[in-house]
Amino acid sequence: MRTVRSTPFRTFDDLPARPGAFLDLLLDNITQGATVLAIGGFTNLAMLKLIRPGSLAGVHVVAMNGWFDSAGTAMPPWGHEYDFNTQVDVRAAEIVAASASLTLVPLPVAMHATLKGRDLGRLRTTGPLGDLLAGQSELH
């Protein structure tokens, strides 16, 4: 197992990984108490639930999904049909919503949220996940 900064969660040591290795990695990290941050479709999480029943029970998933309101005048006049993260695999979204403890961050809210370099130090102090996110933010 390799750690990312002070994060105790597993990552891939060798790439490319064997097919299906992401399910093992995801399940290992969930078992260690990881909160899942979903910034795309729910397909992989639904696959984990279907292949390993019960694996998402009680798991906290925070997802950038959903469209409930207008994003405001400074944003494109999109509607729910542009919520790619949900629309790309609606059945997977249904499976995850029925299986995990789901917190949705609707796209209009996410579009207004920004992470700036000056925030990274404070983010690091919030724990292993914050440290991981800060490190990944520096890379991108």
N, CA, C and O atoms as a GROMACS GRO file, in nm:
protein
  560
    1MET      N    1   0.085  -0.118   0.000
    1MET     CA    2   0.000   0.000   0.000
    1MET      C    3   0.089   0.123   0.000
    1MET      O    4   0.188   0.130   0.073
    2ARG      N    5   0.052   0.220  -0.082
    2ARG     CA    6   0.121   0.347  -0.089
    2ARG      C    7   0.031   0.453  -0.028
    2ARG      O    8  -0.091   0.445  -0.045
    3THR      N    9   0.086   0.552   0.042
    3THR     CA   10   0.005   0.660   0.095
    3THR      C   11   0.027   0.786   0.013
    3THR      O   12   0.135   0.806  -0.043
    4VAL      N   13  -0.074   0.868   0.006
    4VAL     CA   14  -0.066   0.997  -0.061
    4VAL      C   15  -0.057   1.101   0.048
    4VAL      O   16  -0.152   1.123   0.123
    5ARG      N   17   0.060   1.166   0.056
    5ARG     CA   18   0.088   1.258   0.167
    5ARG      C   19   0.060   1.184   0.298
    5ARG      O   20   0.114   1.076   0.321
    6SER      N   21  -0.025   1.240   0.384
    6SER     CA   22  -0.055   1.173   0.510
    6SER      C   23  -0.182   1.089   0.501
    6SER      O   24  -0.233   1.045   0.603
    7THR      N   25  -0.232   1.067   0.383
    7THR     CA   26  -0.357   0.995   0.365
    7THR      C   27  -0.334   0.845   0.376
    7THR      O   28  -0.249   0.790   0.308
    8PRO      N   29  -0.411   0.777   0.463
    8PRO     CA   30  -0.393   0.634   0.482
    8PRO      C   31  -0.463   0.550   0.375
    8PRO      O   32  -0.454   0.427   0.379
    9PHE      N   33  -0.532   0.612   0.282
    9PHE     CA   34  -0.608   0.536   0.184
    9PHE      C   35  -0.518   0.482   0.075
    9PHE      O   36  -0.416   0.542   0.040
   10ARG      N   37  -0.558   0.366   0.020
   10ARG     CA   38  -0.479   0.300  -0.083
   10ARG      C   39  -0.489   0.373  -0.216
   10ARG      O   40  -0.591   0.435  -0.247
   11THR      N   41  -0.383   0.363  -0.293
   11THR     CA   42  -0.380   0.411  -0.431
   11THR      C   43  -0.320   0.300  -0.516
   11THR      O   44  -0.276   0.199  -0.462
   12PHE      N   45  -0.319   0.317  -0.646
   12PHE     CA   46  -0.257   0.218  -0.732
   12PHE      C   47  -0.106   0.237  -0.728
   12PHE      O   48  -0.056   0.348  -0.746
   13ASP      N   49  -0.034   0.128  -0.704
   13ASP     CA   50   0.112   0.133  -0.705
   13ASP      C   51   0.166   0.122  -0.846
   13ASP      O   52   0.265   0.185  -0.881
   14ASP      N   53   0.101   0.042  -0.927
   14ASP     CA   54   0.145   0.021  -1.065
   14ASP      C   55   0.030   0.053  -1.160
   14ASP      O   56  -0.083   0.012  -1.138
   15LEU      N   57   0.062   0.125  -1.263
   15LEU     CA   58  -0.037   0.155  -1.366
   15LEU      C   59   0.016   0.105  -1.499
   15LEU      O   60   0.137   0.114  -1.520
   16PRO      N   61  -0.061   0.055  -1.587
   16PRO     CA   62  -0.206   0.040  -1.570
   16PRO      C   63  -0.239  -0.075  -1.474
   16PRO      O   64  -0.166  -0.174  -1.466
   17ALA      N   65  -0.348  -0.058  -1.404
   17ALA     CA   66  -0.392  -0.160  -1.309
   17ALA      C   67  -0.467  -0.270  -1.382
   17ALA      O   68  -0.515  -0.251  -1.493
   18ARG      N   69  -0.478  -0.385  -1.319
   18ARG     CA   70  -0.552  -0.496  -1.378
   18ARG      C   71  -0.700  -0.460  -1.385
   18ARG      O   72  -0.747  -0.379  -1.305
   19PRO      N   73  -0.773  -0.517  -1.479
   19PRO     CA   74  -0.916  -0.488  -1.491
   19PRO      C   75  -0.989  -0.518  -1.360
   19PRO      O   76  -0.968  -0.622  -1.299
   20GLY      N   77  -1.074  -0.427  -1.320
   20GLY     CA   78  -1.152  -0.445  -1.198
   20GLY      C   79  -1.079  -0.406  -1.070
   20GLY      O   80  -1.138  -0.409  -0.962
   21ALA      N   81  -0.952  -0.370  -1.081
   21ALA     CA   82  -0.876  -0.334  -0.961
   21ALA      C   83  -0.936  -0.213  -0.891
   21ALA      O   84  -0.924  -0.199  -0.769
   22PHE      N   85  -1.000  -0.125  -0.967
   22PHE     CA   86  -1.059  -0.007  -0.905
   22PHE      C   87  -1.168  -0.044  -0.806
   22PHE      O   88  -1.188   0.026  -0.707
   23LEU      N   89  -1.240  -0.156  -0.831
   23LEU     CA   90  -1.342  -0.197  -0.736
   23LEU      C   91  -1.281  -0.238  -0.603
   23LEU      O   92  -1.333  -0.204  -0.497
   24ASP      N   93  -1.169  -0.312  -0.609
   24ASP     CA   94  -1.099  -0.350  -0.486
   24ASP      C   95  -1.048  -0.227  -0.413
   24ASP      O   96  -1.063  -0.215  -0.291
   25LEU      N   97  -0.989  -0.135  -0.488
   25LEU     CA   98  -0.936  -0.012  -0.430
   25LEU      C   99  -1.047   0.070  -0.366
   25LEU      O  100  -1.033   0.118  -0.254
   26LEU      N  101  -1.156   0.086  -0.437
   26LEU     CA  102  -1.269   0.161  -0.385
   26LEU      C  103  -1.325   0.096  -0.259
   26LEU      O  104  -1.350   0.165  -0.160
   27LEU      N  105  -1.344  -0.035  -0.262
   27LEU     CA  106  -1.398  -0.105  -0.146
   27LEU      C  107  -1.302  -0.099  -0.028
   27LEU      O  108  -1.346  -0.079   0.086
   28ASP      N  109  -1.173  -0.116  -0.052
   28ASP     CA  110  -1.074  -0.106   0.057
   28ASP      C  111  -1.081   0.030   0.124
   28ASP      O  112  -1.079   0.039   0.247
   29ASN      N  113  -1.089   0.137   0.046
   29ASN     CA  114  -1.092   0.270   0.102
   29ASN      C  115  -1.224   0.299   0.172
   29ASN      O  116  -1.225   0.368   0.275
   30ILE      N  117  -1.334   0.249   0.119
   30ILE     CA  118  -1.463   0.262   0.187
   30ILE      C  119  -1.459   0.191   0.321
   30ILE      O  120  -1.507   0.243   0.421
   31THR      N  121  -1.400   0.072   0.323
   31THR     CA  122  -1.389  -0.006   0.447
   31THR      C  123  -1.307   0.069   0.551
   31THR      O  124  -1.332   0.054   0.671
   32GLN      N  125  -1.211   0.149   0.507
   32GLN     CA  126  -1.129   0.228   0.599
   32GLN      C  127  -1.198   0.358   0.641
   32GLN      O  128  -1.141   0.436   0.717
   33GLY      N  129  -1.320   0.382   0.592
   33GLY     CA  130  -1.396   0.499   0.634
   33GLY      C  131  -1.390   0.617   0.539
   33GLY      O  132  -1.428   0.728   0.576
   34ALA      N  133  -1.344   0.596   0.417
   34ALA     CA  134  -1.336   0.706   0.321
   34ALA      C  135  -1.474   0.756   0.284
   34ALA      O  136  -1.568   0.678   0.269
   35THR      N  137  -1.486   0.887   0.270
   35THR     CA  138  -1.604   0.949   0.211
   35THR      C  139  -1.580   0.950   0.061
   35THR      O  140  -1.473   0.988   0.015
   36VAL      N  141  -1.678   0.909  -0.016
   36VAL     CA  142  -1.665   0.905  -0.161
   36VAL      C  143  -1.708   1.040  -0.217
   36VAL      O  144  -1.819   1.086  -0.191
   37LEU      N  145  -1.619   1.102  -0.294
   37LEU     CA  146  -1.651   1.226  -0.363
   37LEU      C  147  -1.671   1.194  -0.510
   37LEU      O  148  -1.576   1.163  -0.582
   38ALA      N  149  -1.795   1.201  -0.554
   38ALA     CA  150  -1.828   1.165  -0.692
   38ALA      C  151  -1.840   1.293  -0.774
   38ALA      O  152  -1.930   1.374  -0.751
   39ILE      N  153  -1.750   1.309  -0.871
   39ILE     CA  154  -1.755   1.428  -0.955
   39ILE      C  155  -1.791   1.394  -1.099
   39ILE      O  156  -1.775   1.475  -1.190
   40GLY      N  157  -1.839   1.274  -1.119
   40GLY     CA  158  -1.882   1.229  -1.251
   40GLY      C  159  -2.005   1.141  -1.236
   40GLY      O  160  -2.078   1.152  -1.138
   41GLY      N  161  -2.025   1.055  -1.332
   41GLY     CA  162  -2.139   0.963  -1.327
   41GLY      C  163  -2.123   0.862  -1.213
   41GLY      O  164  -2.015   0.848  -1.155
   42PHE      N  165  -2.231   0.794  -1.183
   42PHE     CA  166  -2.235   0.698  -1.072
   42PHE      C  167  -2.208   0.554  -1.116
   42PHE      O  168  -2.223   0.462  -1.036
   43THR      N  169  -2.168   0.533  -1.240
   43THR     CA  170  -2.157   0.398  -1.294
   43THR      C  171  -2.065   0.308  -1.211
   43THR      O  172  -2.103   0.195  -1.180
   44ASN      N  173  -1.946   0.355  -1.174
   44ASN     CA  174  -1.853   0.271  -1.098
   44ASN      C  175  -1.907   0.237  -0.960
   44ASN      O  176  -1.890   0.124  -0.912
   45LEU      N  177  -1.972   0.332  -0.895
   45LEU     CA  178  -2.029   0.304  -0.763
   45LEU      C  179  -2.144   0.204  -0.774
   45LEU      O  180  -2.156   0.114  -0.691
   46ALA      N  181  -2.227   0.219  -0.875
   46ALA     CA  182  -2.337   0.123  -0.895
   46ALA      C  183  -2.281  -0.016  -0.926
   46ALA      O  184  -2.335  -0.117  -0.879
   47MET      N  185  -2.175  -0.022  -1.004
   47MET     CA  186  -2.112  -0.150  -1.035
   47MET      C  187  -2.062  -0.217  -0.907
   47MET      O  188  -2.080  -0.337  -0.889
   48LEU      N  189  -2.000  -0.139  -0.820
   48LEU     CA  190  -1.952  -0.194  -0.693
   48LEU      C  191  -2.069  -0.252  -0.613
   48LEU      O  192  -2.058  -0.362  -0.559
   49LYS      N  193  -2.178  -0.178  -0.605
   49LYS     CA  194  -2.294  -0.224  -0.530
   49LYS      C  195  -2.352  -0.351  -0.589
   49LYS      O  196  -2.390  -0.442  -0.515
   50LEU      N  197  -2.358  -0.360  -0.722
   50LEU     CA  198  -2.417  -0.478  -0.786
   50LEU      C  199  -2.327  -0.600  -0.776
   50LEU      O  200  -2.376  -0.712  -0.758
   51ILE      N  201  -2.196  -0.580  -0.787
   51ILE     CA  202  -2.103  -0.693  -0.781
   51ILE      C  203  -2.079  -0.737  -0.637
   51ILE      O  204  -2.060  -0.855  -0.609
   52ARG      N  205  -2.080  -0.642  -0.546
   52ARG     CA  206  -2.057  -0.670  -0.404
   52ARG      C  207  -2.172  -0.611  -0.324
   52ARG      O  208  -2.159  -0.504  -0.266
   53PRO      N  209  -2.284  -0.681  -0.321
   53PRO     CA  210  -2.404  -0.630  -0.252
   53PRO      C  211  -2.374  -0.588  -0.108
   53PRO      O  212  -2.298  -0.654  -0.036
   54GLY      N  213  -2.434  -0.478  -0.069
   54GLY     CA  214  -2.416  -0.425   0.066
   54GLY      C  215  -2.294  -0.336   0.081
   54GLY      O  216  -2.276  -0.276   0.187
   55SER      N  217  -2.211  -0.326  -0.021
   55SER     CA  218  -2.086  -0.252  -0.009
   55SER      C  219  -2.106  -0.102   0.006
   55SER      O  220  -2.016  -0.033   0.056
   56LEU      N  221  -2.220  -0.048  -0.035
   56LEU     CA  222  -2.245   0.095  -0.022
   56LEU      C  223  -2.333   0.130   0.097
   56LEU      O  224  -2.361   0.248   0.122
   57ALA      N  225  -2.378   0.030   0.170
   57ALA     CA  226  -2.466   0.055   0.284
   57ALA      C  227  -2.398   0.146   0.386
   57ALA      O  228  -2.292   0.114   0.439
   58GLY      N  229  -2.460   0.261   0.411
   58GLY     CA  230  -2.407   0.355   0.509
   58GLY      C  231  -2.289   0.437   0.462
   58GLY      O  232  -2.240   0.521   0.538
   59VAL      N  233  -2.242   0.417   0.340
   59VAL     CA  234  -2.126   0.491   0.289
   59VAL      C  235  -2.171   0.632   0.253
   59VAL      O  236  -2.272   0.652   0.185
   60HIS      N  237  -2.094   0.731   0.300
   60HIS     CA  238  -2.125   0.870   0.268
   60HIS      C  239  -2.068   0.904   0.131
   60HIS      O  240  -1.946   0.900   0.110
   61VAL      N  241  -2.157   0.936   0.039
   61VAL     CA  242  -2.119   0.976  -0.096
   61VAL      C  243  -2.162   1.120  -0.115
   61VAL      O  244  -2.280   1.153  -0.103
   62VAL      N  245  -2.066   1.206  -0.144
   62VAL     CA  246  -2.094   1.346  -0.176
   62VAL      C  247  -2.075   1.358  -0.326
   62VAL      O  248  -1.967   1.331  -0.378
   63ALA      N  249  -2.181   1.400  -0.395
   63ALA     CA  250  -2.178   1.398  -0.542
   63ALA      C  251  -2.212   1.534  -0.601
   63ALA      O  252  -2.305   1.602  -0.559
   64MET      N  253  -2.132   1.572  -0.702
   64MET     CA  254  -2.163   1.691  -0.780
   64MET      C  255  -2.262   1.646  -0.887
   64MET      O  256  -2.224   1.618  -1.000
   65ASN      N  257  -2.386   1.641  -0.849
   65ASN     CA  258  -2.494   1.593  -0.936
   65ASN      C  259  -2.622   1.667  -0.902
   65ASN      O  260  -2.639   1.716  -0.791
   66GLY      N  261  -2.708   1.675  -0.997
   66GLY     CA  262  -2.841   1.730  -0.973
   66GLY      C  263  -2.853   1.873  -1.022
   66GLY      O  264  -2.756   1.950  -1.025
   67TRP      N  265  -2.974   1.906  -1.061
   67TRP     CA  266  -3.003   2.040  -1.111
   67TRP      C  267  -3.141   2.077  -1.063
   67TRP      O  268  -3.241   2.024  -1.112
   68PHE      N  269  -3.147   2.169  -0.966
   68PHE     CA  270  -3.276   2.202  -0.906
   68PHE      C  271  -3.320   2.345  -0.934
   68PHE      O  272  -3.439   2.375  -0.931
   69ASP      N  273  -3.224   2.432  -0.962
   69ASP     CA  274  -3.253   2.574  -0.982
   69ASP      C  275  -3.167   2.628  -1.094
   69ASP      O  276  -3.080   2.560  -1.147
   70SER      N  277  -3.194   2.751  -1.129
   70SER     CA  278  -3.111   2.821  -1.226
   70SER      C  279  -2.974   2.850  -1.164
   70SER      O  280  -2.963   2.869  -1.043
   71ALA      N  281  -2.873   2.852  -1.247
   71ALA     CA  282  -2.738   2.882  -1.199
   71ALA      C  283  -2.717   3.030  -1.183
   71ALA      O  284  -2.612   3.072  -1.132
   72GLY      N  285  -2.811   3.111  -1.223
   72GLY     CA  286  -2.798   3.256  -1.211
   72GLY      C  287  -2.768   3.319  -1.346
   72GLY      O  288  -2.740   3.250  -1.444
   73THR      N  289  -2.772   3.449  -1.348
   73THR     CA  290  -2.758   3.521  -1.474
   73THR      C  291  -2.618   3.517  -1.530
   73THR      O  292  -2.600   3.537  -1.651
   74ALA      N  293  -2.517   3.493  -1.449
   74ALA     CA  294  -2.379   3.490  -1.498
   74ALA      C  295  -2.340   3.355  -1.557
   74ALA      O  296  -2.229   3.338  -1.605
   75MET      N  297  -2.431   3.260  -1.552
   75MET     CA  298  -2.402   3.125  -1.599
   75MET      C  299  -2.489   3.092  -1.721
   75MET      O  300  -2.589   3.160  -1.746
   76PRO      N  301  -2.452   2.989  -1.794
   76PRO     CA  302  -2.533   2.949  -1.910
   76PRO      C  303  -2.675   2.913  -1.867
   76PRO      O  304  -2.695   2.866  -1.755
   77PRO      N  305  -2.773   2.934  -1.952
   77PRO     CA  306  -2.912   2.904  -1.917
   77PRO      C  307  -2.945   2.756  -1.932
   77PRO      O  308  -3.034   2.718  -2.009
   78TRP      N  309  -2.874   2.674  -1.859
   78TRP     CA  310  -2.892   2.530  -1.867
   78TRP      C  311  -3.006   2.484  -1.778
   78TRP      O  312  -3.052   2.558  -1.691
   79GLY      N  313  -3.051   2.363  -1.803
   79GLY     CA  314  -3.150   2.299  -1.719
   79GLY      C  315  -3.103   2.160  -1.682
   79GLY      O  316  -2.987   2.125  -1.705
   80HIS      N  317  -3.192   2.082  -1.624
   80HIS     CA  318  -3.156   1.949  -1.575
   80HIS      C  319  -3.101   1.858  -1.685
   80HIS      O  320  -3.025   1.766  -1.657
   81GLU      N  321  -3.140   1.884  -1.811
   81GLU     CA  322  -3.093   1.799  -1.920
   81GLU      C  323  -2.942   1.811  -1.943
   81GLU      O  324  -2.883   1.727  -2.012
   82TYR      N  325  -2.880   1.914  -1.887
   82TYR     CA  326  -2.735   1.930  -1.901
   82TYR      C  327  -2.659   1.871  -1.781
   82TYR      O  328  -2.536   1.883  -1.774
   83ASP      N  329  -2.730   1.810  -1.691
   83ASP     CA  330  -2.666   1.745  -1.576
   83ASP      C  331  -2.608   1.612  -1.623
   83ASP      O  332  -2.664   1.506  -1.596
   84PHE      N  333  -2.496   1.618  -1.692
   84PHE     CA  334  -2.434   1.501  -1.751
   84PHE      C  335  -2.407   1.393  -1.648
   84PHE      O  336  -2.424   1.274  -1.675
   85ASN      N  337  -2.364   1.433  -1.528
   85ASN     CA  338  -2.324   1.336  -1.426
   85ASN      C  339  -2.439   1.244  -1.388
   85ASN      O  340  -2.416   1.129  -1.350
   86THR      N  341  -2.561   1.291  -1.397
   86THR     CA  342  -2.676   1.206  -1.370
   86THR      C  343  -2.730   1.144  -1.498
   86THR      O  344  -2.761   1.025  -1.502
   87GLN      N  345  -2.741   1.224  -1.602
   87GLN     CA  346  -2.803   1.178  -1.726
   87GLN      C  347  -2.722   1.071  -1.797
   87GLN      O  348  -2.778   0.991  -1.871
   88VAL      N  349  -2.590   1.067  -1.776
   88VAL     CA  350  -2.506   0.969  -1.845
   88VAL      C  351  -2.542   0.826  -1.805
   88VAL      O  352  -2.524   0.733  -1.885
   89ASP      N  353  -2.592   0.806  -1.683
   89ASP     CA  354  -2.629   0.672  -1.638
   89ASP      C  355  -2.734   0.686  -1.528
   89ASP      O  356  -2.704   0.676  -1.410
   90VAL      N  357  -2.856   0.710  -1.570
   90VAL     CA  358  -2.966   0.735  -1.477
   90VAL      C  359  -2.989   0.615  -1.385
   90VAL      O  360  -3.013   0.632  -1.266
   91ARG      N  361  -2.980   0.494  -1.439
   91ARG     CA  362  -3.001   0.374  -1.356
   91ARG      C  363  -2.895   0.365  -1.247
   91ARG      O  364  -2.927   0.328  -1.134
   92ALA      N  365  -2.771   0.398  -1.279
   92ALA     CA  366  -2.665   0.396  -1.178
   92ALA      C  367  -2.694   0.500  -1.069
   92ALA      O  368  -2.670   0.474  -0.951
   93ALA      N  369  -2.744   0.616  -1.108
   93ALA     CA  370  -2.779   0.719  -1.009
   93ALA      C  371  -2.889   0.667  -0.916
   93ALA      O  372  -2.884   0.692  -0.795
   94GLU      N  373  -2.986   0.597  -0.971
   94GLU     CA  374  -3.093   0.540  -0.889
   94GLU      C  375  -3.038   0.437  -0.791
   94GLU      O  376  -3.078   0.434  -0.674
   95ILE      N  377  -2.946   0.352  -0.837
   95ILE     CA  378  -2.888   0.248  -0.751
   95ILE      C  379  -2.811   0.310  -0.636
   95ILE      O  380  -2.826   0.268  -0.521
   96VAL      N  381  -2.729   0.409  -0.665
   96VAL     CA  382  -2.648   0.472  -0.560
   96VAL      C  383  -2.738   0.548  -0.463
   96VAL      O  384  -2.717   0.542  -0.342
   97ALA      N  385  -2.838   0.620  -0.515
   97ALA     CA  386  -2.929   0.694  -0.427
   97ALA      C  387  -3.003   0.601  -0.332
   97ALA      O  388  -3.033   0.639  -0.219
   98ALA      N  389  -3.033   0.479  -0.376
   98ALA     CA  390  -3.105   0.383  -0.292
   98ALA      C  391  -3.013   0.305  -0.199
   98ALA      O  392  -3.060   0.237  -0.108
   99SER      N  393  -2.881   0.314  -0.220
   99SER     CA  394  -2.788   0.228  -0.148
   99SER      C  395  -2.696   0.300  -0.050
   99SER      O  396  -2.656   0.242   0.051
  100ALA      N  397  -2.663   0.424  -0.078
  100ALA     CA  398  -2.563   0.497   0.002
  100ALA      C  399  -2.628   0.613   0.075
  100ALA      O  400  -2.744   0.646   0.051
  101SER      N  401  -2.553   0.673   0.164
  101SER     CA  402  -2.594   0.798   0.228
  101SER      C  403  -2.547   0.910   0.136
  101SER      O  404  -2.430   0.947   0.138
  102LEU      N  405  -2.637   0.963   0.057
  102LEU     CA  406  -2.602   1.051  -0.054
  102LEU      C  407  -2.626   1.198  -0.020
  102LEU      O  408  -2.734   1.235   0.025
  103THR      N  409  -2.524   1.279  -0.043
  103THR     CA  410  -2.536   1.424  -0.034
  103THR      C  411  -2.510   1.480  -0.174
  103THR      O  412  -2.403   1.460  -0.231
  104LEU      N  413  -2.609   1.549  -0.227
  104LEU     CA  414  -2.594   1.608  -0.360
  104LEU      C  415  -2.551   1.754  -0.349
  104LEU      O  416  -2.606   1.831  -0.270
  105VAL      N  417  -2.454   1.790  -0.428
  105VAL     CA  418  -2.415   1.930  -0.447
  105VAL      C  419  -2.462   1.963  -0.587
  105VAL      O  420  -2.394   1.929  -0.684
  106PRO      N  421  -2.577   2.029  -0.600
  106PRO     CA  422  -2.631   2.056  -0.733
  106PRO      C  423  -2.533   2.137  -0.817
  106PRO      O  424  -2.456   2.217  -0.765
  107LEU      N  425  -2.539   2.115  -0.946
  107LEU     CA  426  -2.445   2.182  -1.035
  107LEU      C  427  -2.448   2.334  -1.025
  107LEU      O  428  -2.340   2.394  -1.030
  108PRO      N  429  -2.564   2.400  -1.012
  108PRO     CA  430  -2.559   2.546  -0.996
  108PRO      C  431  -2.479   2.589  -0.873
  108PRO      O  432  -2.414   2.694  -0.875
  109VAL      N  433  -2.483   2.511  -0.766
  109VAL     CA  434  -2.404   2.542  -0.648
  109VAL      C  435  -2.256   2.516  -0.676
  109VAL      O  436  -2.171   2.599  -0.644
  110ALA      N  437  -2.226   2.402  -0.735
  110ALA     CA  438  -2.087   2.365  -0.764
  110ALA      C  439  -2.022   2.464  -0.861
  110ALA      O  440  -1.903   2.492  -0.851
  111MET      N  441  -2.101   2.518  -0.954
  111MET     CA  442  -2.046   2.612  -1.051
  111MET      C  443  -2.000   2.743  -0.986
  111MET      O  444  -1.917   2.815  -1.041
  112HIS      N  445  -2.053   2.772  -0.869
  112HIS     CA  446  -2.015   2.895  -0.798
  112HIS      C  447  -1.908   2.870  -0.692
  112HIS      O  448  -1.856   2.965  -0.633
  113ALA      N  449  -1.876   2.745  -0.667
  113ALA     CA  450  -1.776   2.712  -0.566
  113ALA      C  451  -1.637   2.714  -0.630
  113ALA      O  452  -1.616   2.656  -0.736
  114THR      N  453  -1.547   2.782  -0.566
  114THR     CA  454  -1.410   2.788  -0.618
  114THR      C  455  -1.312   2.750  -0.508
  114THR      O  456  -1.336   2.775  -0.390
  115LEU      N  457  -1.203   2.692  -0.548
  115LEU     CA  458  -1.094   2.658  -0.456
  115LEU      C  459  -0.972   2.735  -0.506
  115LEU      O  460  -0.928   2.716  -0.619
  116LYS      N  461  -0.920   2.820  -0.423
  116LYS     CA  462  -0.807   2.903  -0.460
  116LYS      C  463  -0.682   2.856  -0.387
  116LYS      O  464  -0.690   2.791  -0.283
  117GLY      N  465  -0.567   2.887  -0.442
  117GLY     CA  466  -0.440   2.848  -0.381
  117GLY      C  467  -0.430   2.891  -0.236
  117GLY      O  468  -0.372   2.819  -0.155
  118ARG      N  469  -0.484   3.007  -0.203
  118ARG     CA  470  -0.476   3.056  -0.065
  118ARG      C  471  -0.556   2.970   0.033
  118ARG      O  472  -0.536   2.978   0.154
  119ASP      N  473  -0.648   2.886  -0.020
  119ASP     CA  474  -0.732   2.800   0.063
  119ASP      C  475  -0.667   2.666   0.096
  119ASP      O  476  -0.712   2.596   0.186
  120LEU      N  477  -0.561   2.630   0.024
  120LEU     CA  478  -0.507   2.495   0.035
  120LEU      C  479  -0.447   2.466   0.172
  120LEU      O  480  -0.462   2.355   0.223
  121GLY      N  481  -0.380   2.562   0.233
  121GLY     CA  482  -0.323   2.541   0.366
  121GLY      C  483  -0.431   2.508   0.468
  121GLY      O  484  -0.415   2.416   0.548
  122ARG      N  485  -0.539   2.582   0.466
  122ARG     CA  486  -0.649   2.558   0.559
  122ARG      C  487  -0.715   2.424   0.529
  122ARG      O  488  -0.754   2.352   0.621
  123LEU      N  489  -0.729   2.389   0.400
  123LEU     CA  490  -0.787   2.261   0.362
  123LEU      C  491  -0.704   2.145   0.416
  123LEU      O  492  -0.759   2.045   0.461
  124ARG      N  493  -0.572   2.159   0.412
  124ARG     CA  494  -0.483   2.054   0.463
  124ARG      C  495  -0.504   2.025   0.611
  124ARG      O  496  -0.486   1.911   0.656
  125THR      N  497  -0.542   2.125   0.687
  125THR     CA  498  -0.558   2.107   0.832
  125THR      C  499  -0.684   2.031   0.870
  125THR      O  500  -0.704   2.000   0.987
  126THR      N  501  -0.770   2.001   0.772
  126THR     CA  502  -0.896   1.934   0.805
  126THR      C  503  -0.884   1.784   0.816
  126THR      O  504  -0.980   1.716   0.853
  127GLY      N  505  -0.768   1.729   0.784
  127GLY     CA  506  -0.748   1.585   0.797
  127GLY      C  507  -0.696   1.523   0.669
  127GLY      O  508  -0.661   1.594   0.574
  128PRO      N  509  -0.692   1.390   0.666
  128PRO     CA  510  -0.634   1.320   0.551
  128PRO      C  511  -0.702   1.352   0.419
  128PRO      O  512  -0.634   1.368   0.317
  129LEU      N  513  -0.833   1.361   0.418
  129LEU     CA  514  -0.903   1.390   0.293
  129LEU      C  515  -0.870   1.531   0.245
  129LEU      O  516  -0.845   1.553   0.127
  130GLY      N  517  -0.870   1.625   0.337
  130GLY     CA  518  -0.835   1.762   0.301
  130GLY      C  519  -0.693   1.772   0.248
  130GLY      O  520  -0.666   1.847   0.154
  131ASP      N  521  -0.603   1.697   0.308
  131ASP     CA  522  -0.464   1.695   0.263
  131ASP      C  523  -0.456   1.637   0.122
  131ASP      O  524  -0.383   1.689   0.037
  132LEU      N  525  -0.530   1.530   0.097
  132LEU     CA  526  -0.531   1.469  -0.035
  132LEU      C  527  -0.586   1.567  -0.139
  132LEU      O  528  -0.528   1.583  -0.246
  133LEU      N  529  -0.698   1.631  -0.108
  133LEU     CA  530  -0.758   1.725  -0.202
  133LEU      C  531  -0.667   1.844  -0.229
  133LEU      O  532  -0.658   1.890  -0.343
  134ALA      N  533  -0.601   1.893  -0.127
  134ALA     CA  534  -0.508   2.005  -0.146
  134ALA      C  535  -0.394   1.964  -0.236
  134ALA      O  536  -0.355   2.038  -0.326
  135GLY      N  537  -0.339   1.845  -0.213
  135GLY     CA  538  -0.230   1.795  -0.297
  135GLY      C  539  -0.272   1.777  -0.441
  135GLY      O  540  -0.198   1.811  -0.533
  136GLN      N  541  -0.391   1.723  -0.461
  136GLN     CA  542  -0.441   1.704  -0.598
  136GLN      C  543  -0.468   1.839  -0.664
  136GLN      O  544  -0.448   1.854  -0.784
  137SER      N  545  -0.514   1.935  -0.587
  137SER     CA  546  -0.541   2.068  -0.642
  137SER      C  547  -0.413   2.135  -0.687
  137SER      O  548  -0.413   2.208  -0.786
  138GLU      N  549  -0.304   2.112  -0.616
  138GLU     CA  550  -0.176   2.169  -0.657
  138GLU      C  551  -0.128   2.110  -0.789
  138GLU      O  552  -0.062   2.178  -0.867
  139LEU      N  553  -0.162   1.985  -0.813
  139LEU     CA  554  -0.119   1.920  -0.937
  139LEU      C  555  -0.199   1.967  -1.058
  139LEU      O  556  -0.151   1.958  -1.171
  140HIS      N  557  -0.318   2.016  -1.036
  140HIS     CA  558  -0.405   2.056  -1.146
  140HIS      C  559  -0.417   2.203  -1.146
  140HIS      O  560  -0.485   2.259  -1.230
   0.00000   0.00000   0.00000
